[in-house]
Amino acid sequence: MIKKALFPAAGYGTRFLPATKSVPKEMLPVVNKPLIHYGIKECMNAGIFEIGFVTGRSKRAIEDYLDHNPELENQIEGSSKEGLLQEVNEMIEKCTFTYVRQRKMLGLGHAVLTGEPLIGNNPFAVVLADDLCEGDVLSQMVKLYNKFKCTIVALEEVPKEEVNKYGIVAGKEIEEGILMIEDMVEKPDIDKAPSNLAIIGRYILTPDIFDLLRETKPGKGGEIQLTDALLRQAKEGMVIGYKFKGRRFDCGSVRGFIEATNYFYEKDFGGN
């Protein structure tokens, strides 16, 4: 059973400066809910209620959001606005939140390794909050994990000219939409990419990934790349790539963030 999830949330969010100078990018609101809210809700829908965060300086707003605010709640008690806190209060009551700081920004692999004390010897999900997904992607992946009992990465086809922004995979399709991964490259040159299948910010990892990350040397950009450890895991064991059903918004980019805002405004408020 996948009971734990890890949210790497220590990055600076430089593409959204100056807002992210004081507001964590994970707390940027898509309409009236911050990005982190959507990710936690996806975890809960997948039956995951033990959630850890790898944070950094200036990220305390995440902890404050996931805690009660008695003054505010007393102020709006009995009013029409009381219901606006219902969903986040449900998260607070049903989930356990733990936090650890990543002292140096040394890549996603390092962030995941930093979260080891929060996970222990358990399989776990990794959620990158700035990939906002519609369609309960984690629920789909948990079902796959229950079948294959191995690491699973979510995949999406991206335009060929954008492969240099992602970890790109190649492999053999063993079922419709499911690949046995054979190769994996972090942000390859466009003419050297093994495919246009990109890893997006949803993973289910087996706990042996921590030992592999400890042995992984810094790669592109001097960072410890999660994809390097995953490639070794694929070659020594098995890693599955899954072409998920649903829609993903790249809220790490301004364009994707605006697309998500427009989509959820229409979906949740009918454009009114």
C-alpha positions in Angstrom: 0.0 0.0 0.0 1.2 3.5 -0.8 0.5 5.5 2.4 3.1 8.3 2.1 3.8 11.1 -0.2 6.7 13.5 -0.5 6.4 17.1 -1.8 9.8 18.7 -2.8 9.0 22.3 -2.2 12.4 24.0 -1.5 12.9 25.7 -4.9 13.0 29.5 -5.4 10.3 29.7 -8.1 12.4 32.3 -10.0 10.1 32.3 -13.1 7.5 34.0 -10.9 9.6 36.7 -9.4 9.0 39.2 -7.9 5.9 37.4 -6.3 7.9 34.4 -5.2 10.4 36.7 -3.4 8.1 36.3 -0.3 5.4 33.8 -1.4 6.3 30.2 -2.0 5.5 29.2 -5.6 3.6 26.2 -4.1 1.3 28.8 -2.5 0.4 30.7 -5.7 -3.3 30.5 -6.0 -5.0 28.9 -9.0 -8.3 30.9 -8.6 -8.9 30.5 -4.9 -6.7 27.5 -3.9 -2.9 27.3 -3.8 -1.1 24.8 -5.9 -0.2 22.7 -2.9 -4.0 22.3 -2.2 -4.6 20.5 -5.5 -1.7 18.2 -5.0 -2.8 17.2 -1.4 -6.3 16.6 -2.6 -5.0 14.3 -5.3 -3.1 12.4 -2.6 -6.2 12.0 -0.5 -8.2 10.7 -3.4 -5.5 8.1 -3.9 -5.7 7.0 -0.2 -2.5 8.8 0.8 -2.7 10.7 4.1 0.9 10.8 5.4 2.4 13.8 3.6 6.0 15.1 4.0 7.4 18.3 2.6 11.0 19.1 1.8 11.1 22.9 2.2 13.5 25.7 2.4 13.8 29.2 3.8 10.7 31.5 3.3 8.4 28.4 3.0 6.6 28.8 6.3 3.4 29.8 4.5 2.9 26.1 3.6 2.9 25.1 7.2 0.5 28.0 8.1 -1.9 27.0 5.4 -2.0 23.4 6.7 -2.9 24.5 10.2 -6.0 25.9 11.8 -6.4 29.7 12.0 -8.7 30.2 15.1 -9.0 34.0 14.7 -10.1 33.7 11.0 -12.4 30.8 11.7 -14.1 32.6 14.6 -14.5 35.7 12.5 -16.4 33.9 9.7 -18.2 31.3 11.8 -21.9 31.2 10.8 -21.4 33.3 7.7 -21.6 32.3 4.1 -17.8 32.2 3.9 -17.4 29.5 6.5 -17.8 26.8 3.9 -14.8 28.1 1.9 -12.5 26.6 4.5 -14.2 23.2 4.6 -11.9 21.4 2.2 -8.6 22.7 3.7 -9.9 21.9 7.2 -10.7 18.4 6.1 -7.1 18.1 4.9 -5.8 19.3 8.3 -8.0 16.8 10.2 -7.4 13.7 7.9 -3.7 14.1 7.0 -0.5 14.1 8.9 2.0 16.7 7.7 5.8 16.6 8.4 8.6 18.8 7.3 12.3 18.8 6.7 14.5 21.5 5.2 16.8 21.1 2.2 19.7 23.3 3.2 21.2 23.5 -0.3 19.5 23.4 -3.6 21.2 20.5 -5.2 18.5 19.1 -7.5 15.4 17.0 -7.3 17.4 13.8 -6.5 18.9 15.6 -3.5 15.5 16.9 -2.4 14.0 13.4 -2.5 17.0 12.0 -0.5 16.6 14.8 2.0 13.0 13.5 2.6 14.2 10.0 3.6 13.6 10.5 7.3 10.0 11.3 6.6 9.5 8.2 4.4 11.6 5.4 6.0 11.6 2.0 4.4 8.3 2.5 2.5 7.2 2.9 -1.1 6.0 6.4 -1.6 4.6 9.0 -4.0 6.4 12.1 -5.1 4.3 15.1 -6.1 5.7 18.2 -7.8 3.0 20.7 -7.0 3.7 23.0 -10.0 2.5 20.1 -12.2 -1.2 20.5 -11.6 -3.0 17.4 -12.8 -6.7 16.9 -13.5 -7.9 13.3 -13.4 -6.5 11.8 -10.2 -3.3 10.7 -11.7 -1.9 9.3 -8.4 -5.0 7.1 -8.0 -4.2 5.6 -11.4 -0.5 5.1 -10.5 -1.3 3.5 -7.1 -3.4 0.8 -8.9 -0.5 0.2 -11.2 1.9 -0.1 -8.3 -0.4 -2.7 -6.7 0.0 -4.7 -9.9 3.7 -4.3 -10.7 5.3 -3.5 -7.2 8.0 -1.3 -8.7 8.9 2.3 -9.4 6.4 4.1 -11.7 6.8 7.5 -13.4 4.1 9.4 -15.1 4.7 10.2 -18.8 3.3 12.7 -21.2 4.1 13.3 -24.9 5.6 16.8 -25.4 6.4 18.7 -28.5 9.8 17.7 -29.9 11.2 21.2 -29.5 10.5 21.0 -25.7 12.2 17.8 -24.8 15.2 19.7 -23.5 13.0 20.9 -20.6 12.3 17.4 -19.2 13.6 14.0 -18.3 12.9 11.9 -21.4 12.4 8.2 -21.6 12.4 5.3 -24.1 11.3 1.8 -23.6 9.2 -1.2 -24.7 5.4 -1.0 -24.4 4.2 -4.0 -22.4 0.6 -2.9 -22.2 -1.4 -0.1 -23.7 0.1 3.1 -22.2 2.6 1.2 -20.1 6.3 1.1 -20.9 9.1 -0.9 -19.5 11.7 1.8 -19.4 15.1 1.1 -21.0 16.6 4.6 -21.3 16.2 7.9 -19.5 18.0 11.2 -20.2 17.7 14.4 -18.2 17.0 17.5 -20.4 18.6 16.1 -23.6 19.6 18.2 -26.6 16.6 18.1 -29.0 18.5 16.1 -31.7 19.7 13.5 -29.1 16.4 12.8 -27.2 15.5 9.1 -27.3 11.8 10.0 -27.7 9.3 12.8 -26.9 7.9 11.0 -23.8 8.6 13.3 -20.8 8.5 12.5 -17.1 6.1 14.8 -15.3 5.8 15.6 -11.6 4.2 12.3 -10.4 6.2 9.4 -9.3 5.8 6.3 -7.1 9.2 5.2 -5.8 10.4 2.1 -4.0 12.6 2.8 -1.0 15.8 1.4 -2.6 15.9 4.7 -4.5 17.5 6.3 -1.4 20.6 4.1 -1.6 20.8 4.7 -5.3 20.6 8.5 -4.8 23.4 8.3 -2.2 25.6 6.8 -4.8 24.6 9.1 -7.6 27.2 11.7 -8.6 26.2 15.2 -9.6 25.1 15.4 -13.2 23.8 18.1 -15.4 24.0 21.5 -13.8 26.0 20.1 -10.9 22.8 18.7 -9.4 21.9 15.2 -8.2 19.4 14.1 -10.8 16.6 11.8 -9.9 16.6 10.5 -13.5 20.2 9.2 -13.1 19.1 7.1 -10.1 15.9 6.0 -11.9 17.9 4.9 -14.9 20.1 2.7 -12.7 17.0 1.3 -11.0 15.6 0.5 -14.4 18.7 -1.3 -15.6 19.1 -3.3 -12.3 15.4 -4.0 -11.8 12.3 -2.5 -13.3 10.8 0.9 -13.8 7.5 1.4 -15.4 6.4 4.5 -17.4 2.7 5.3 -17.5 1.0 7.5 -20.0 -1.6 8.8 -17.6 -5.2 9.6 -18.4 -6.1 13.2 -17.6 -4.7 16.7 -18.2 -1.6 18.3 -16.8 -0.9 22.0 -16.4 2.7 23.2 -16.2 2.2 25.7 -13.5 6.0 26.2 -13.2 5.6 28.4 -16.3 3.5 31.6 -16.6 1.6 30.3 -19.6 0.7 27.0 -17.9 -0.3 28.8 -14.8 -2.7 31.1 -16.7 -4.1 28.1 -18.6 -4.8 26.3 -15.3 -6.4 29.4 -13.8 -8.7 29.8 -16.7 -9.6 26.1 -16.7 -10.5 25.9 -13.1 -12.3 29.2 -13.1 -14.6 27.8 -15.8 -14.8 24.4 -14.1 -15.5 25.5 -10.6 -17.2 28.8 -11.1 -18.7 28.5 -14.5 -16.9 31.6 -15.6 -19.1 33.7 -13.3 
